[in-house]
Amino acid sequence: MKKKIFITGGAGYCGSKLVPDLLKKGYLVTIYDILYFGVSFLPKHSNLKIIQGDIRDNKKILPYYKWADVVIWTAALVGDGACSINPENTIDVNVKTVNFLEKNFNKKIIFFSTCSVYGAREGILDETSPTNPLSVYAHSKLQAEKILSKKNCLIFRLGTLFGIGDFFSRIRMDLVVNTLVAKAIYKKEITIFGGEQYRPLLHVKDVARAVELAIRSKKKGIYNLHNKNLIIYQIAEKIKKTFKKLKINKISMKFEDLRNYRVSSKKAIKELKFKPKYDLRYGIEEMKKLLNQNRIKDIDNPKYINQAYLKKFNKES
């Protein structure tokens, strides 16, 4: 019998890469998504069902909990800026919905959290390291982790994402690697504030690969997920190797984002057999190809930037 996979947020940045991969593996997939960004980039497939819905609508979402063998929870308000617009709404979306999931689904859950829960800490951090959330976003994800702590749940603390799921899925231009490559192409220079902040980089395609491993695994608990820890200035220098004439302006001042952390993913490598495949160079080259082909006409369009889109949506609603 084909395993039934229910994915909240399946039309988002991670979900729109994950869904085609799961369909290729033969799973029955149902997406539940508010569909802010449409469905044009999702595949048409006999094993795929797309439901437009708000994850806060308990009555509408409940039947799918009864249907599913596995729930993959990618839906959330994501990012410090986006979550700070309306903190109360962030808790409703990122925490209260997870509380309803915990009470009404008793099979396998795969939940997307964030390495941002570590905040600013020295040393290499593993899953037992103290947390230090510095934003509403990080606090909300940590609360959700605690709600799911006694469930059959595998929690991924994702690193700083970058790259492209595929050339047709939703792109995010508010991620440090993606936006720096865009500036390298269109402005020929990038400005780095401070630049000494560490980020544990992770390609969105590797997220999808990790989820496939998690579906088959009997493990549960928290797993960091990243490829390589780099400071922001090192990312800029890597981009300069592709764009030789790029000018890097380094300003010695603290940036408003105080996060600074390095993580270890040894647990995922050992227990889930996760091995990251897509490195920074790969992500830079694919972004270069995407932008040079003019597949994105306006990199400042709010639909590519979570915080800008939510501000626009709030004004219109």
N, C-alpha and C positions, 0 to 999 in steps of 0.2 A: 504494500500500500504506500502511495506517495505521501511524504510528510507534508503537513499543512503549516505554512509559515505566514504569520500575520505581522506586518511591518507598519508601525506607526511612523509617519514622516517619510514614507517610502518614495515621495517625489522630491525630496530635498537633496542637498549636496552629496551626502553619503548614500542615501537611499537609492538615488537614481543610478548609481554605479552598482550597488549591491543587487538590486532587483534583476537585471539582465543576467548576472552571474548565477543567481539562484535558479532562474528559469532554465539555464543551460544544464544545470545539475539535475533537473527533473522534478523540482519541488513544485507544489501547488502554492501560489503566492497571492495573498490579498494585501493590497496597500490601503491604508486608512490615512488620509492626508487632507488638510484644509485646502490644498491646491492653489495657494497664492500665485504660484508661478506656472500654472497650467499643467498639461500632460503631454504636450507635443513631443517631448524628448523621451517619453517612456515607450517601450516596445509594445506592439500588439501581439498577444500570445494567448492561446487557448487555455493556458494554465494560470493566467493573470487576471485578477479582478481588482478594479480600482474603485474605492469608495471615497466620496468627498464628505468629510466630516470633521468636526472639532473634537479633539481628544477630551475636552471638558464635558462633552455630551455623554454622560454615563449611560443613559438609556439606549442611545444609538450604538455605542461601542460594545456593550455587554454581550450581544449575540456572537460577536467574533471571538471573544474570549472562550466561549463554549465550543466554537468550531476549531480553534487552532491547537496544534501540537506544540508550537514554539511561538513566543512573542518576541520580536526584535524591536526594542523601544529606541528609535532614533529621534522621535518627535520632541521638540523642546524650543524654547526661546534660547538662542545661542549667542554667546559673546557678551563681554562686560558692558559695552555700550548699549547694545540692544536691550539687555535685561534691566539696565538702570533707568530706562525711559519710564517704566511703570512697574516698580518693584512688587506691588500687590498682584498685578497681573502675572508677573513672572512666577510667583509662588503658586498661583492657581494652575498655571500651565505646567511648570516643572516639578511641582511637589504634590499637589492635591490629586492630580491625575494618576500619579504613581501610587499614591495611597489607595486609590480605587482599584488599580491593577493588582496590588498586593492582596487585597481582600477578595478578589473575584477570579483570579487565575492561579491554578495550582500545578501547572506543568513548567516546562523550561522557559526561562526568561534570559534574554541577552540585552543588557542595558548599556547605553552610551553615557559615560560620565566624562570627566576631563582631568588632566594633570593640573589644571588651574587650582584644584583643591589644595595643592601644596603651597601656593602663594609665593613667598620669598624665603628660601631656605638654602643654606650652604650644603655642600657635599652631594653625593649621588643618592637619590631618594628611591627607596623601594616601597612596596605596598604596606609595609609596617611602619614607615616613617610618619612622624606627626604631620597633621594637616594644618594649613594656615590660610584659609580662604580669605581673599581680599576684596571680593565683589559679591553683589547679589547673585550673579550667575554661579560662581563657585559655591557659595553658601547653599543655593538651591539644589545643586547637584550632590553635594555632600549629604543634605537632608534626604534626598531620594535614595542614595546609597544605603543609609541607615534603615530606611523603610523596607528595603529589599534584602537586608542582611541575613534574614532567616529563611529566605526562599531558595528554591532551586534556580539560582540566578548567577550568571557570569557577567561581571561588571567590567567593562573596558574603560580605564582612564586614558582617554586619547591624548596624544601629544598635539602639538600645533600643526594643524593640517595644511596641506598645500597640494597643488597639482590639479589635474583634470580627471574626472571619472571616465568620460569619453568625450568625443568632440561634439556630442549633442546633448549631454546631460547638463543640469544646472551648474553654472560656474559661480564661484565666490571670488570677488575682487577685494574683499576686506581681510584677506589673509596675508601675512607678511611677505611670503615668497612670491605669491601671485601679484601682489600690488607693486613690489619692487621691480619685478620683471617688466610689468606694464610701463612703469615710469622710465625704465631703461630704454624701452623702445620708443615711447612717445615724447619723452622730455630730455632724453640723453643724459640725465643726471638724477641722482637720488640723494636725499638728505637723511642722515642717520642722527638721531638725538641720543647721545650717550653711546648706545651700541654695545654695551658690555653685558646686557641682559641675556641670559641663556634661554633657549627654547628647545624642547625635545621634538624635532621635526618628524612628521609622519605623512606619507603620501596617502591620499584618499583611496587609491586602488589597494593599498595594503590593508586598509580598514576592512574592505570587502573580503579580502583573502582571510583575515583573522576571524571574521564572522562565520565563514564557511567551516573553519576548523572548530569554532565554538559549538556550532550546531551538532557536529559529530562527537564532540567531547562529552565525557561524563563529569568533568570538573565544574566547580562553582567557586565563587569568591571574586576577589578584586585582582585585576591584572593591568599593570601599566602597559602601554603600547606606544612604541616610538621606533625610529630608525637611528637617528644620531642627534646628540646634543651639540648645538652650535650657538655662539653669541650672534647677535644681530649683525654686527660688523663683519663677521666671517661669512654670513650669507651674502652680504653686499659684495665682498671680495670674490666669492664664487660666481656671482652674476657677472662681474667685470671680466672674468675669463672668457665669457661668451660674447660680451659686448665690449670690445677692446677700447673703444673711445669713450666709454662711460665715465662720467665725473662723479666721484663720491664726496659729498660734503659731510664731514663729521663734526657735529656740534657738541661740545662738552657740557652737557646739561642733563639733568634728570628728565626722562620722559614721564608723562602722566601715568603710564602703565607700570606699576611697581613690581609686577611679577618677575621672578628670576629663579629658575630652578632647572636642575638636571635630574634625569630619572634613569632608572635601570629597568629593562624589560626582560631580565634573565628568567623570571618566573614564567612568562608567556612562552619564551623560547624553549624552556625545559619541559613545561607541563603541557603546552598546547602544540608544541613543535612549530611555533610561529617563527618565520625567518623573513624579515623585511626584504623586499625585492626592488623597490623603486626609490632611488636615491635623489638627492637634491639636483644633481646634474640632469637627470632624466626629467625632473619637474620643470627645470628652467627651459630645456629644449622644447618640451611639449607646449609650454606657455608661449614661447617664441613663435612656434609654428602656428598656433591658434590665432595669435594676434596679427601675425604677418599675413594671414589669409583673410583678415578682416571679418572673422566670424563674430566678433564682438565689435559693434559700431561705436559704442559709447561706454567706456570703462567706468564712468561715473554714474551710470544709470542705477537708480536705487534698487532695481531688481537683483543686482549683483552684490549688494551691500546690505547686510542684515539690519544694522542700526538705521541707515537712511531709509530703507523700505518701511520699517515699522513707524518711523516718524511720519512718513508720507501717508501710510495707511491710517494712522491715528487721526490725522488731520481730515481725511476724507470720510471717516466713519463717524 
